Amino acid sequence: MEGFKNVAIVNLIEDYNKKDYAFALYDEEWKLINCLNTLVVVNARGKNNRHLGIIKDIMTIEDYYDIDENKGRNITAEVVGVVNMNGYIAREAEKVRLEELAKKKAAIERELEAEINKRKSVEYYEEMAKKYSDNPKLAELVSELKELGE
């Protein structure tokens, strides 16, 4: 394997050991990677086998071989594709945005209903106080209620 400048440290999704592996990262795939934790397809465990993995780190070949535990280890597999998750990520973000919007809308509607009900109650009590004007206590309580509500 020649012609690559970078090494991708990848954790294979189906690897129960959760071990990190090094894969050659060519410029074409490197340009498609927009952040760490990007899903990639690698040819691990044989040239024709394809496995999904998550990028944990990207480093130059020199930096990779400067790490003591990597001395003498040749890179024998490569990143063969980058999974484009942009559409899925956008849909998930929109779903979260719509859920938050629905929660805000419901909270505002509850508050509006409470305010309207409060007004309805005060108006109803005012009408009753006018209707039963012979009871000064009723008018006094309505006036007190209005003061407390404002």
N, CA, C and O atoms as a GROMACS GRO file, in nm:
protein
  600
    1MET      N    1   0.085  -0.118   0.000
    1MET     CA    2   0.000   0.000   0.000
    1MET      C    3   0.089   0.124   0.000
    1MET      O    4   0.175   0.142   0.087
    2GLU      N    5   0.067   0.206  -0.098
    2GLU     CA    6   0.147   0.327  -0.113
    2GLU      C    7   0.057   0.444  -0.150
    2GLU      O    8  -0.056   0.425  -0.195
    3GLY      N    9   0.109   0.565  -0.131
    3GLY     CA   10   0.041   0.684  -0.178
    3GLY      C   11  -0.052   0.749  -0.078
    3GLY      O   12  -0.118   0.848  -0.111
    4PHE      N   13  -0.061   0.699   0.041
    4PHE     CA   14  -0.145   0.764   0.140
    4PHE      C   15  -0.059   0.843   0.238
    4PHE      O   16   0.056   0.806   0.265
    5LYS      N   17  -0.114   0.951   0.290
    5LYS     CA   18  -0.041   1.039   0.380
    5LYS      C   19  -0.092   1.032   0.523
    5LYS      O   20  -0.023   1.072   0.617
    6ASN      N   21  -0.212   0.983   0.539
    6ASN     CA   22  -0.276   0.982   0.670
    6ASN      C   23  -0.318   0.842   0.710
    6ASN      O   24  -0.334   0.752   0.628
    7VAL      N   25  -0.335   0.827   0.841
    7VAL     CA   26  -0.379   0.700   0.898
    7VAL      C   27  -0.505   0.730   0.979
    7VAL      O   28  -0.508   0.824   1.059
    8ALA      N   29  -0.608   0.649   0.959
    8ALA     CA   30  -0.731   0.663   1.035
    8ALA      C   31  -0.732   0.556   1.144
    8ALA      O   32  -0.716   0.437   1.115
    9ILE      N   33  -0.751   0.598   1.266
    9ILE     CA   34  -0.768   0.504   1.376
    9ILE      C   35  -0.918   0.480   1.388
    9ILE      O   36  -0.996   0.571   1.414
   10VAL      N   37  -0.957   0.354   1.367
   10VAL     CA   38  -1.098   0.319   1.353
   10VAL      C   39  -1.134   0.211   1.455
   10VAL      O   40  -1.057   0.118   1.480
   11ASN      N   41  -1.254   0.225   1.512
   11ASN     CA   42  -1.310   0.124   1.598
   11ASN      C   43  -1.419   0.054   1.517
   11ASN      O   44  -1.519   0.116   1.479
   12LEU      N   45  -1.400  -0.074   1.491
   12LEU     CA   46  -1.498  -0.148   1.410
   12LEU      C   47  -1.625  -0.170   1.491
   12LEU      O   48  -1.619  -0.206   1.609
   13ILE      N   49  -1.738  -0.149   1.429
   13ILE     CA   50  -1.865  -0.157   1.500
   13ILE      C   51  -1.893  -0.298   1.553
   13ILE      O   52  -1.943  -0.314   1.664
   14GLU      N   53  -1.861  -0.400   1.475
   14GLU     CA   54  -1.890  -0.537   1.516
   14GLU      C   55  -1.775  -0.603   1.592
   14GLU      O   56  -1.776  -0.724   1.611
   15ASP      N   57  -1.678  -0.525   1.635
   15ASP     CA   58  -1.565  -0.579   1.711
   15ASP      C   59  -1.600  -0.577   1.859
   15ASP      O   60  -1.608  -0.471   1.920
   16TYR      N   61  -1.619  -0.695   1.917
   16TYR     CA   62  -1.659  -0.704   2.056
   16TYR      C   63  -1.549  -0.659   2.151
   16TYR      O   64  -1.577  -0.624   2.266
   17ASN      N   65  -1.425  -0.659   2.105
   17ASN     CA   66  -1.313  -0.615   2.189
   17ASN      C   67  -1.303  -0.462   2.196
   17ASN      O   68  -1.230  -0.408   2.279
   18LYS      N   69  -1.376  -0.394   2.108
   18LYS     CA   70  -1.373  -0.247   2.100
   18LYS      C   71  -1.231  -0.193   2.084
   18LYS      O   72  -1.196  -0.087   2.136
   19LYS      N   73  -1.151  -0.268   2.011
   19LYS     CA   74  -1.013  -0.231   1.987
   19LYS      C   75  -1.005  -0.132   1.870
   19LYS      O   76  -1.087  -0.138   1.778
   20ASP      N   77  -0.908  -0.044   1.874
   20ASP     CA   78  -0.886   0.050   1.765
   20ASP      C   79  -0.785  -0.008   1.667
   20ASP      O   80  -0.685  -0.068   1.707
   21TYR      N   81  -0.812   0.011   1.538
   21TYR     CA   82  -0.726  -0.039   1.432
   21TYR      C   83  -0.684   0.076   1.342
   21TYR      O   84  -0.755   0.176   1.330
   22ALA      N   85  -0.569   0.062   1.279
   22ALA     CA   86  -0.516   0.165   1.190
   22ALA      C   87  -0.542   0.124   1.045
   22ALA      O   88  -0.517   0.011   1.004
   23PHE      N   89  -0.593   0.221   0.968
   23PHE     CA   90  -0.621   0.200   0.827
   23PHE      C   91  -0.561   0.313   0.745
   23PHE      O   92  -0.559   0.428   0.789
   24ALA      N   93  -0.513   0.278   0.627
   24ALA     CA   94  -0.462   0.381   0.536
   24ALA      C   95  -0.579   0.471   0.498
   24ALA      O   96  -0.690   0.424   0.471
   25LEU      N   97  -0.552   0.601   0.496
   25LEU     CA   98  -0.655   0.698   0.461
   25LEU      C   99  -0.604   0.781   0.343
   25LEU      O  100  -0.519   0.869   0.359
   26TYR      N  101  -0.658   0.752   0.225
   26TYR     CA  102  -0.618   0.823   0.105
   26TYR      C  103  -0.689   0.959   0.098
   26TYR      O  104  -0.790   0.981   0.165
   27ASP      N  105  -0.633   1.048   0.016
   27ASP     CA  106  -0.683   1.186   0.009
   27ASP      C  107  -0.831   1.193  -0.030
   27ASP      O  108  -0.904   1.277   0.023
   28GLU      N  109  -0.877   1.108  -0.122
   28GLU     CA  110  -1.016   1.112  -0.166
   28GLU      C  111  -1.112   1.091  -0.049
   28GLU      O  112  -1.212   1.162  -0.036
   29GLU      N  113  -1.083   0.994   0.035
   29GLU     CA  114  -1.169   0.967   0.150
   29GLU      C  115  -1.148   1.072   0.260
   29GLU      O  116  -1.243   1.111   0.329
   30TRP      N  117  -1.024   1.117   0.276
   30TRP     CA  118  -0.994   1.218   0.378
   30TRP      C  119  -1.076   1.345   0.355
   30TRP      O  120  -1.123   1.407   0.451
   31LYS      N  121  -1.094   1.383   0.229
   31LYS     CA  122  -1.171   1.503   0.196
   31LYS      C  123  -1.319   1.489   0.231
   31LYS      O  124  -1.387   1.588   0.255
   32LEU      N  125  -1.368   1.366   0.233
   32LEU     CA  126  -1.510   1.342   0.264
   32LEU      C  127  -1.541   1.340   0.413
   32LEU      O  128  -1.657   1.348   0.453
   33ILE      N  129  -1.439   1.328   0.494
   33ILE     CA  130  -1.460   1.318   0.639
   33ILE      C  131  -1.476   1.459   0.695
   33ILE      O  132  -1.390   1.544   0.679
   34ASN      N  133  -1.590   1.481   0.763
   34ASN     CA  134  -1.615   1.615   0.815
   34ASN      C  135  -1.592   1.626   0.966
   34ASN      O  136  -1.588   1.738   1.018
   35CYS      N  137  -1.578   1.515   1.036
   35CYS     CA  138  -1.549   1.521   1.179
   35CYS      C  139  -1.511   1.381   1.227
   35CYS      O  140  -1.530   1.282   1.157
   36LEU      N  141  -1.458   1.375   1.349
   36LEU     CA  142  -1.434   1.244   1.408
   36LEU      C  143  -1.571   1.181   1.435
   36LEU      O  144  -1.673   1.250   1.428
   37ASN      N  145  -1.574   1.054   1.464
   37ASN     CA  146  -1.697   0.977   1.482
   37ASN      C  147  -1.773   0.958   1.351
   37ASN      O  148  -1.890   0.921   1.352
   38THR      N  149  -1.708   0.983   1.239
   38THR     CA  150  -1.767   0.960   1.108
   38THR      C  151  -1.766   0.809   1.081
   38THR      O  152  -1.668   0.741   1.111
   39LEU      N  153  -1.875   0.760   1.025
   39LEU     CA  154  -1.880   0.620   0.985
   39LEU      C  155  -1.801   0.600   0.857
   39LEU      O  156  -1.813   0.678   0.762
   40VAL      N  157  -1.720   0.494   0.854
   40VAL     CA  158  -1.644   0.462   0.734
   40VAL      C  159  -1.657   0.313   0.705
   40VAL      O  160  -1.692   0.233   0.792
   41VAL      N  161  -1.628   0.278   0.581
   41VAL     CA  162  -1.622   0.138   0.540
   41VAL      C  163  -1.475   0.105   0.522
   41VAL      O  164  -1.402   0.178   0.455
   42VAL      N  165  -1.432  -0.005   0.582
   42VAL     CA  166  -1.292  -0.046   0.572
   42VAL      C  167  -1.286  -0.190   0.520
   42VAL      O  168  -1.383  -0.264   0.530
   43ASN      N  169  -1.170  -0.227   0.464
   43ASN     CA  170  -1.155  -0.365   0.418
   43ASN      C  171  -1.075  -0.445   0.521
   43ASN      O  172  -0.963  -0.490   0.494
   44ALA      N  173  -1.132  -0.460   0.636
   44ALA     CA  174  -1.066  -0.532   0.746
   44ALA      C  175  -1.083  -0.683   0.728
   44ALA      O  176  -1.177  -0.730   0.664
   45ARG      N  177  -0.990  -0.756   0.784
   45ARG     CA  178  -0.994  -0.903   0.787
   45ARG      C  179  -1.004  -0.963   0.647
   45ARG      O  180  -1.078  -1.059   0.625
   46GLY      N  181  -0.932  -0.907   0.554
   46GLY     CA  182  -0.931  -0.960   0.418
   46GLY      C  183  -0.966  -0.853   0.318
   46GLY      O  184  -1.047  -0.765   0.346
   47LYS      N  185  -0.905  -0.861   0.204
   47LYS     CA  186  -0.919  -0.757   0.102
   47LYS      C  187  -1.062  -0.737   0.055
   47LYS      O  188  -1.101  -0.625   0.025
   48ASN      N  189  -1.141  -0.843   0.048
   48ASN     CA  190  -1.277  -0.833  -0.004
   48ASN      C  191  -1.383  -0.821   0.105
   48ASN      O  192  -1.502  -0.814   0.074
   49ASN      N  193  -1.344  -0.819   0.232
   49ASN     CA  194  -1.439  -0.800   0.341
   49ASN      C  195  -1.459  -0.652   0.366
   49ASN      O  196  -1.364  -0.574   0.364
   50ARG      N  197  -1.583  -0.613   0.389
   50ARG     CA  198  -1.614  -0.473   0.418
   50ARG      C  199  -1.681  -0.466   0.556
   50ARG      O  200  -1.773  -0.542   0.586
   51HIS      N  201  -1.632  -0.374   0.637
   51HIS     CA  202  -1.688  -0.357   0.772
   51HIS      C  203  -1.708  -0.210   0.801
   51HIS      O  204  -1.633  -0.124   0.753
   52LEU      N  205  -1.810  -0.181   0.879
   52LEU     CA  206  -1.833  -0.044   0.923
   52LEU      C  207  -1.748  -0.016   1.045
   52LEU      O  208  -1.728  -0.102   1.131
   53GLY      N  209  -1.699   0.106   1.052
   53GLY     CA  210  -1.622   0.149   1.167
   53GLY      C  211  -1.644   0.296   1.194
   53GLY      O  212  -1.697   0.368   1.110
   54ILE      N  213  -1.602   0.338   1.311
   54ILE     CA  214  -1.614   0.478   1.351
   54ILE      C  215  -1.474   0.535   1.367
   54ILE      O  216  -1.391   0.478   1.438
   55ILE      N  217  -1.448   0.647   1.302
   55ILE     CA  218  -1.316   0.710   1.312
   55ILE      C  219  -1.299   0.770   1.450
   55ILE      O  220  -1.381   0.850   1.495
   56LYS      N  221  -1.191   0.732   1.517
   56LYS     CA  222  -1.158   0.786   1.649
   56LYS      C  223  -1.049   0.892   1.641
   56LYS      O  224  -1.045   0.984   1.723
   57ASP      N  225  -0.960   0.879   1.542
   57ASP     CA  226  -0.850   0.975   1.529
   57ASP      C  227  -0.795   0.966   1.387
   57ASP      O  228  -0.807   0.864   1.320
   58ILE      N  229  -0.736   1.076   1.343
   58ILE     CA  230  -0.666   1.080   1.214
   58ILE      C  231  -0.530   1.142   1.241
   58ILE      O  232  -0.519   1.246   1.305
   59MET      N  233  -0.428   1.075   1.189
   59MET     CA  234  -0.292   1.128   1.207
   59MET      C  235  -0.209   1.102   1.084
   59MET      O  236  -0.247   1.022   0.998
   60THR      N  237  -0.097   1.168   1.075
   60THR     CA  238  -0.007   1.145   0.961
   60THR      C  239   0.061   1.010   0.981
   60THR      O  240   0.062   0.955   1.091
   61ILE      N  241   0.119   0.959   0.873
   61ILE     CA  242   0.192   0.831   0.881
   61ILE      C  243   0.308   0.846   0.979
   61ILE      O  244   0.334   0.757   1.060
   62GLU      N  245   0.377   0.959   0.972
   62GLU     CA  246   0.492   0.981   1.059
   62GLU      C  247   0.450   0.979   1.207
   62GLU      O  248   0.516   0.915   1.289
   63ASP      N  249   0.342   1.048   1.238
   63ASP     CA  250   0.294   1.050   1.377
   63ASP      C  251   0.254   0.910   1.422
   63ASP      O  252   0.278   0.872   1.537
   64TYR      N  253   0.191   0.834   1.333
   64TYR     CA  254   0.149   0.698   1.368
   64TYR      C  255   0.271   0.612   1.403
   64TYR      O  256   0.270   0.540   1.503
   65TYR      N  257   0.376   0.619   1.320
   65TYR     CA  258   0.492   0.535   1.345
   65TYR      C  259   0.581   0.588   1.457
   65TYR      O  260   0.667   0.515   1.506
   66ASP      N  261   0.562   0.714   1.499
   66ASP     CA  262   0.638   0.767   1.612
   66ASP      C  263   0.590   0.709   1.746
   66ASP      O  264   0.661   0.714   1.846
   67ILE      N  265   0.468   0.655   1.747
   67ILE     CA  266   0.415   0.594   1.869
   67ILE      C  267   0.484   0.459   1.887
   67ILE      O  268   0.482   0.376   1.796
   68ASP      N  269   0.544   0.438   2.004
   68ASP     CA  270   0.625   0.317   2.029
   68ASP      C  271   0.552   0.187   1.996
   68ASP      O  272   0.611   0.098   1.935
   69GLU      N  273   0.427   0.176   2.035
   69GLU     CA  274   0.356   0.049   2.013
   69GLU      C  275   0.329   0.020   1.866
   69GLU      O  276   0.293  -0.093   1.832
   70ASN      N  277   0.345   0.118   1.779
   70ASN     CA  278   0.320   0.100   1.636
   70ASN      C  279   0.446   0.072   1.555
   70ASN      O  280   0.437   0.043   1.436
   71LYS      N  281   0.562   0.079   1.618
   71LYS     CA  282   0.687   0.055   1.544
   71LYS      C  283   0.686  -0.088   1.490
   71LYS      O  284   0.658  -0.183   1.562
   72GLY      N  285   0.718  -0.100   1.363
   72GLY     CA  286   0.724  -0.232   1.301
   72GLY      C  287   0.590  -0.284   1.253
   72GLY      O  288   0.585  -0.391   1.192
   73ARG      N  289   0.482  -0.213   1.278
   73ARG     CA  290   0.349  -0.256   1.232
   73ARG      C  291   0.320  -0.192   1.097
   73ARG      O  292   0.314  -0.069   1.086
   74ASN      N  293   0.301  -0.272   0.998
   74ASN     CA  294   0.265  -0.220   0.865
   74ASN      C  295   0.114  -0.208   0.854
   74ASN      O  296   0.040  -0.290   0.909
   75ILE      N  297   0.072  -0.107   0.784
   75ILE     CA  298  -0.072  -0.089   0.762
   75ILE      C  299  -0.108  -0.169   0.638
   75ILE      O  300  -0.051  -0.148   0.530
   76THR      N  301  -0.202  -0.260   0.654
   76THR     CA  302  -0.234  -0.354   0.546
   76THR      C  303  -0.377  -0.341   0.495
   76THR      O  304  -0.418  -0.414   0.405
   77ALA      N  305  -0.453  -0.248   0.551
   77ALA     CA  306  -0.592  -0.230   0.507
   77ALA      C  307  -0.618  -0.080   0.494
   77ALA      O  308  -0.540   0.002   0.541
   78GLU      N  309  -0.730  -0.048   0.431
   78GLU     CA  310  -0.756   0.094   0.404
   78GLU      C  311  -0.903   0.129   0.426
   78GLU      O  312  -0.990   0.042   0.430
   79VAL      N  313  -0.927   0.258   0.438
   79VAL     CA  314  -1.063   0.310   0.438
   79VAL      C  315  -1.107   0.310   0.293
   79VAL      O  316  -1.045   0.375   0.209
   80VAL      N  317  -1.214   0.237   0.263
   80VAL     CA  318  -1.258   0.226   0.124
   80VAL      C  319  -1.379   0.314   0.094
   80VAL      O  320  -1.417   0.331  -0.022
   81GLY      N  321  -1.439   0.370   0.197
   81GLY     CA  322  -1.553   0.459   0.174
   81GLY      C  323  -1.591   0.533   0.300
   81GLY      O  324  -1.563   0.488   0.411
   82VAL      N  325  -1.654   0.647   0.281
   82VAL     CA  326  -1.703   0.728   0.392
   82VAL      C  327  -1.855   0.731   0.381
   82VAL      O  328  -1.909   0.761   0.274
   83VAL      N  329  -1.922   0.701   0.490
   83VAL     CA  330  -2.068   0.698   0.490
   83VAL      C  331  -2.120   0.841   0.502
   83VAL      O  332  -2.084   0.913   0.595
   84ASN      N  333  -2.203   0.881   0.408
   84ASN     CA  334  -2.261   1.015   0.411
   84ASN      C  335  -2.386   1.012   0.498
   84ASN      O  336  -2.489   0.959   0.459
   85MET      N  337  -2.374   1.069   0.616
   85MET     CA  338  -2.483   1.071   0.713
   85MET      C  339  -2.556   1.206   0.714
   85MET      O  340  -2.644   1.227   0.797
   86ASN      N  341  -2.521   1.296   0.623
   86ASN     CA  342  -2.576   1.432   0.628
   86ASN      C  343  -2.728   1.435   0.622
   86ASN      O  344  -2.791   1.508   0.699
   87GLY      N  345  -2.788   1.358   0.534
   87GLY     CA  346  -2.934   1.356   0.523
   87GLY      C  347  -2.999   1.305   0.650
   87GLY      O  348  -3.094   1.364   0.700
   88TYR      N  349  -2.947   1.196   0.703
   88TYR     CA  350  -3.000   1.139   0.826
   88TYR      C  351  -2.986   1.236   0.943
   88TYR      O  352  -3.079   1.256   1.020
   89ILE      N  353  -2.868   1.296   0.955
   89ILE     CA  354  -2.843   1.392   1.064
   89ILE      C  355  -2.939   1.510   1.053
   89ILE      O  356  -2.992   1.556   1.153
   90ALA      N  357  -2.960   1.559   0.932
   90ALA     CA  358  -3.053   1.671   0.912
   90ALA      C  359  -3.196   1.632   0.948
   90ALA      O  360  -3.268   1.710   1.010
   91ARG      N  361  -3.237   1.510   0.911
   91ARG     CA  362  -3.372   1.465   0.945
   91ARG      C  363  -3.389   1.452   1.097
   91ARG      O  364  -3.492   1.491   1.152
   92GLU      N  365  -3.289   1.397   1.163
   92GLU     CA  366  -3.296   1.382   1.309
   92GLU      C  367  -3.298   1.519   1.377
   92GLU      O  368  -3.372   1.538   1.474
   93ALA      N  369  -3.219   1.613   1.329
   93ALA     CA  370  -3.218   1.748   1.387
   93ALA      C  371  -3.354   1.815   1.366
   93ALA      O  372  -3.404   1.883   1.455
   94GLU      N  373  -3.413   1.796   1.248
   94GLU     CA  374  -3.544   1.853   1.221
   94GLU      C  375  -3.651   1.791   1.311
   94GLU      O  376  -3.740   1.860   1.358
   95LYS      N  377  -3.641   1.660   1.334
   95LYS     CA  378  -3.736   1.592   1.422
   95LYS      C  379  -3.727   1.649   1.564
   95LYS      O  380  -3.829   1.673   1.628
   96VAL      N  381  -3.605   1.669   1.614
   96VAL     CA  382  -3.586   1.727   1.747
   96VAL      C  383  -3.640   1.869   1.750
   96VAL      O  384  -3.705   1.909   1.846
   97ARG      N  385  -3.613   1.947   1.644
   97ARG     CA  386  -3.661   2.085   1.639
   97ARG      C  387  -3.813   2.090   1.642
   97ARG      O  388  -3.871   2.173   1.712
   98LEU      N  389  -3.878   2.001   1.566
   98LEU     CA  390  -4.024   1.998   1.564
   98LEU      C  391  -4.083   1.955   1.698
   98LEU      O  392  -4.187   2.006   1.740
   99GLU      N  393  -4.016   1.860   1.765
   99GLU     CA  394  -4.063   1.818   1.898
   99GLU      C  395  -4.053   1.933   1.998
   99GLU      O  396  -4.144   1.955   2.077
  100GLU      N  397  -3.942   2.006   1.994
  100GLU     CA  398  -3.924   2.122   2.083
  100GLU      C  399  -4.028   2.230   2.051
  100GLU      O  400  -4.084   2.292   2.141
  101LEU      N  401  -4.054   2.250   1.923
  101LEU     CA  402  -4.153   2.348   1.881
  101LEU      C  403  -4.292   2.309   1.933
  101LEU      O  404  -4.367   2.395   1.980
  102ALA      N  405  -4.326   2.181   1.923
  102ALA     CA  406  -4.456   2.134   1.972
  102ALA      C  407  -4.467   2.153   2.123
  102ALA      O  408  -4.573   2.190   2.173
  103LYS      N  409  -4.358   2.128   2.197
  103LYS     CA  410  -4.360   2.147   2.342
  103LYS      C  411  -4.380   2.294   2.377
  103LYS      O  412  -4.460   2.327   2.465
  104LYS      N  413  -4.310   2.382   2.308
  104LYS     CA  414  -4.324   2.527   2.332
  104LYS      C  415  -4.466   2.572   2.300
  104LYS      O  416  -4.526   2.650   2.375
  105LYS      N  417  -4.519   2.523   2.188
  105LYS     CA  418  -4.654   2.560   2.148
  105LYS      C  419  -4.756   2.515   2.253
  105LYS      O  420  -4.845   2.591   2.289
  106ALA      N  421  -4.742   2.392   2.302
  106ALA     CA  422  -4.835   2.340   2.404
  106ALA      C  423  -4.825   2.421   2.533
  106ALA      O  424  -4.927   2.449   2.596
  107ALA      N  425  -4.704   2.460   2.572
  107ALA     CA  426  -4.687   2.539   2.693
  107ALA      C  427  -4.752   2.677   2.678
  107ALA      O  428  -4.816   2.726   2.770
  108ILE      N  429  -4.735   2.739   2.562
  108ILE     CA  430  -4.796   2.870   2.538
  108ILE      C  431  -4.949   2.858   2.537
  108ILE      O  432  -5.018   2.942   2.594
  109GLU      N  433  -5.001   2.752   2.473
  109GLU     CA  434  -5.145   2.732   2.470
  109GLU      C  435  -5.201   2.711   2.610
  109GLU      O  436  -5.309   2.762   2.642
  110ARG      N  437  -5.130   2.635   2.696
  110ARG     CA  438  -5.175   2.614   2.834
  110ARG      C  439  -5.179   2.747   2.910
  110ARG      O  440  -5.273   2.775   2.984
  111GLU      N  441  -5.075   2.828   2.889
  111GLU     CA  442  -5.068   2.958   2.957
  111GLU      C  443  -5.179   3.050   2.907
  111GLU      O  444  -5.241   3.122   2.986
  112LEU      N  445  -5.204   3.049   2.776
  112LEU     CA  446  -5.313   3.129   2.721
  112LEU      C  447  -5.448   3.086   2.778
  112LEU      O  448  -5.528   3.171   2.818
  113GLU      N  449  -5.472   2.957   2.783
  113GLU     CA  450  -5.597   2.906   2.838
  113GLU      C  451  -5.614   2.948   2.984
  113GLU      O  452  -5.723   2.985   3.026
  114ALA      N  453  -5.507   2.941   3.061
  114ALA     CA  454  -5.514   2.980   3.202
  114ALA      C  455  -5.548   3.129   3.214
  114ALA      O  456  -5.630   3.168   3.297
  115GLU      N  457  -5.484   3.211   3.130
  115GLU     CA  458  -5.513   3.356   3.133
  115GLU      C  459  -5.657   3.384   3.091
  115GLU      O  460  -5.726   3.465   3.154
  116ILE      N  461  -5.702   3.318   2.986
  116ILE     CA  462  -5.839   3.338   2.939
  116ILE      C  463  -5.938   3.292   3.044
  116ILE      O  464  -6.037   3.360   3.071
  117ASN      N  465  -5.913   3.176   3.104
  117ASN     CA  466  -6.002   3.125   3.208
  117ASN      C  467  -6.006   3.220   3.327
  117ASN      O  468  -6.112   3.240   3.388
  118LYS      N  469  -5.892   3.279   3.361
  118LYS     CA  470  -5.889   3.374   3.471
  118LYS      C  471  -5.977   3.495   3.437
  118LYS      O  472  -6.055   3.542   3.520
  119ARG      N  473  -5.964   3.544   3.312
  119ARG     CA  474  -6.048   3.656   3.268
  119ARG      C  475  -6.195   3.617   3.267
  119ARG      O  476  -6.281   3.694   3.311
  120LYS      N  477  -6.223   3.499   3.218
  120LYS     CA  478  -6.362   3.453   3.215
  120LYS      C  479  -6.420   3.450   3.355
  120LYS      O  480  -6.534   3.493   3.376
  121SER      N  481  -6.344   3.402   3.450
  121SER     CA  482  -6.391   3.392   3.588
  121SER      C  483  -6.419   3.530   3.644
  121SER      O  484  -6.523   3.552   3.705
  122VAL      N  485  -6.327   3.623   3.625
  122VAL     CA  486  -6.343   3.758   3.678
  122VAL      C  487  -6.464   3.826   3.614
  122VAL      O  488  -6.545   3.889   3.682
  123GLU      N  489  -6.475   3.812   3.481
  123GLU     CA  490  -6.589   3.872   3.413
  123GLU      C  491  -6.720   3.812   3.461
  123GLU      O  492  -6.817   3.884   3.481
  124TYR      N  493  -6.723   3.682   3.479
  124TYR     CA  494  -6.844   3.615   3.529
  124TYR      C  495  -6.880   3.667   3.667
  124TYR      O  496  -6.996   3.697   3.696
  125TYR      N  497  -6.778   3.677   3.754
  125TYR     CA  498  -6.805   3.725   3.890
  125TYR      C  499  -6.851   3.872   3.890
  125TYR      O  500  -6.936   3.910   3.970
  126GLU      N  501  -6.794   3.953   3.798
  126GLU     CA  502  -6.839   4.092   3.788
  126GLU      C  503  -6.986   4.100   3.746
  126GLU      O  504  -7.062   4.180   3.800
  127GLU      N  505  -7.024   4.017   3.651
  127GLU     CA  506  -7.164   4.014   3.607
  127GLU      C  507  -7.256   3.973   3.722
  127GLU      O  508  -7.363   4.030   3.741
  128MET      N  509  -7.211   3.873   3.798
  128MET     CA  510  -7.294   3.828   3.910
  128MET      C  511  -7.304   3.938   4.017
  128MET      O  512  -7.410   3.956   4.078
  129ALA      N  513  -7.194   4.011   4.039
  129ALA     CA  514  -7.198   4.120   4.138
  129ALA      C  515  -7.296   4.229   4.093
  129ALA      O  516  -7.366   4.286   4.176
  130LYS      N  517  -7.300   4.258   3.960
  130LYS     CA  518  -7.394   4.357   3.909
  130LYS      C  519  -7.538   4.307   3.920
  130LYS      O  520  -7.630   4.380   3.956
  131LYS      N  521  -7.554   4.178   3.888
  131LYS     CA  522  -7.688   4.119   3.893
  131LYS      C  523  -7.742   4.119   4.035
  131LYS      O  524  -7.860   4.146   4.058
  132TYR      N  525  -7.655   4.088   4.130
  132TYR     CA  526  -7.697   4.083   4.270
  132TYR      C  527  -7.638   4.203   4.345
  132TYR      O  528  -7.567   4.188   4.444
  133SER      N  529  -7.668   4.320   4.295
  133SER     CA  530  -7.614   4.444   4.353
  133SER      C  531  -7.661   4.470   4.495
  133SER      O  532  -7.605   4.554   4.565
  134ASP      N  533  -7.763   4.398   4.538
  134ASP     CA  534  -7.811   4.414   4.674
  134ASP      C  535  -7.717   4.349   4.776
  134ASP      O  536  -7.737   4.364   4.897
  135ASN      N  537  -7.613   4.275   4.726
  135ASN     CA  538  -7.517   4.209   4.816
  135ASN      C  539  -7.382   4.280   4.802
  135ASN      O  540  -7.306   4.248   4.711
  136PRO      N  541  -7.349   4.377   4.891
  136PRO     CA  542  -7.224   4.450   4.880
  136PRO      C  543  -7.101   4.362   4.902
  136PRO      O  544  -6.993   4.392   4.851
  137LYS      N  545  -7.117   4.254   4.978
  137LYS     CA  546  -7.004   4.163   5.003
  137LYS      C  547  -6.957   4.100   4.873
  137LYS      O  548  -6.836   4.082   4.852
  138LEU      N  549  -7.049   4.066   4.785
  138LEU     CA  550  -7.015   4.006   4.655
  138LEU      C  551  -6.931   4.104   4.572
  138LEU      O  552  -6.830   4.063   4.515
  139ALA      N  553  -6.971   4.229   4.564
  139ALA     CA  554  -6.895   4.329   4.489
  139ALA      C  555  -6.758   4.350   4.550
  139ALA      O  556  -6.660   4.369   4.478
  140GLU      N  557  -6.749   4.347   4.682
  140GLU     CA  558  -6.621   4.365   4.751
  140GLU      C  559  -6.525   4.249   4.719
  140GLU      O  560  -6.407   4.272   4.695
  141LEU      N  561  -6.576   4.126   4.719
  141LEU     CA  562  -6.493   4.009   4.688
  141LEU      C  563  -6.445   4.012   4.542
  141LEU      O  564  -6.331   3.976   4.514
  142VAL      N  565  -6.531   4.054   4.451
  142VAL     CA  566  -6.492   4.063   4.310
  142VAL      C  567  -6.383   4.167   4.294
  142VAL      O  568  -6.287   4.145   4.220
  143SER      N  569  -6.397   4.279   4.362
  143SER     CA  570  -6.294   4.384   4.354
  143SER      C  571  -6.160   4.333   4.409
  143SER      O  572  -6.055   4.359   4.352
  144GLU      N  573  -6.166   4.261   4.520
  144GLU     CA  574  -6.044   4.203   4.579
  144GLU      C  575  -5.981   4.101   4.484
  144GLU      O  576  -5.859   4.097   4.470
  145LEU      N  577  -6.063   4.019   4.421
  145LEU     CA  578  -6.013   3.918   4.326
  145LEU      C  579  -5.942   3.985   4.208
  145LEU      O  580  -5.837   3.938   4.164
  146LYS      N  581  -6.000   4.093   4.158
  146LYS     CA  582  -5.938   4.165   4.046
  146LYS      C  583  -5.802   4.222   4.087
  146LYS      O  584  -5.707   4.218   4.009
  147GLU      N  585  -5.794   4.274   4.208
  147GLU     CA  586  -5.665   4.329   4.255
  147GLU      C  587  -5.560   4.221   4.266
  147GLU      O  588  -5.444   4.243   4.231
  148LEU      N  589  -5.600   4.106   4.315
  148LEU     CA  590  -5.504   3.994   4.330
  148LEU      C  591  -5.460   3.939   4.195
  148LEU      O  592  -5.347   3.893   4.182
  149GLY      N  593  -5.547   3.942   4.097
  149GLY     CA  594  -5.514   3.884   3.967
  149GLY      C  595  -5.423   3.970   3.884
  149GLY      O  596  -5.361   3.918   3.791
  150GLU      N  597  -5.410   4.096   3.911
  150GLU     CA  598  -5.329   4.185   3.829
  150GLU      C  599  -5.190   4.203   3.883
  150GLU      O  600  -5.110   4.276   3.823
   0.00000   0.00000   0.00000
